[in-house]
Amino acid sequence: MGNLDAIDLRLLLELVRDPRAQIGDLSETLGIARNTTQSHLKHLDRAGLVRRGGRDVDLARLGYDVLAFVTIEVSHRELDTVIAGLRTLPQILEVHEISGHGDVWCRLVATDTQHLQQALRSVLRIKGVIRTETVLALHEHIPYRSEPLLEKLVPAGQGRSAAAAGPDQ
């Protein structure tokens, strides 16, 4: 957590709740000056805590309604080559080096099963990939979230209550 103060944590929480919130709205919600808000946003950005785009995009609405999780077994000498190869594939949303079964886990999207098959063939063509195992997501029950963790970090009495957040929270 480093050098984050209560304002930083409250600001992160509000950004998770409403990623499109404007500085004026954030200032009003947090009860702080606009300049203070701007300063804290810059701090969070420099610290790499604020992501632009990415998770806020509904890819299914853009035609990418097939979501797959791929476990990849890799020749360990070629791990960096495999990760570099995965980075070139636009359908790959994220990549993690893992323990347990397999060496690398990635999340990818496709427009249909034929598009998925093409993506998986592209993965298999990467030097160092030994084999893959693919699991399809059928339904998302809990989307990516960090709000519950941030709520625990905000000092008591300084966070927005669930009732104030509204029925959608």
Sequence and secondary structure as in RCSB ss.txt:
>XXXX:A:sequence
MGNLDAIDLRLLLELVRDPRAQIGDLSETLGIARNTTQSHLKHLDRAGLVRRGGRDVDLARLGYDVLAFVTIEVS
HRELDTVIAGLRTLPQILEVHEISGHGDVWCRLVATDTQHLQQALRSVLRIKGVIRTETVLALHEHIPYRSEPLL
EKLVPAGQGRSAAAAGPDQ
>XXXX:A:secstr
 TT  HHHHHHHHHHHH TT  HHHHHHHHT  HHHHHHHHHHHHHTT    SSTTS GGGGT  EEEEEEEEE 
GGGHHHHHHHHHT TTEEEEEE SSSSSEEEEEEESSHHHHHHHHHHHHTSTTEEEEEEEE    SS S  HHHH
HHHS TTSS  HHHH TT 
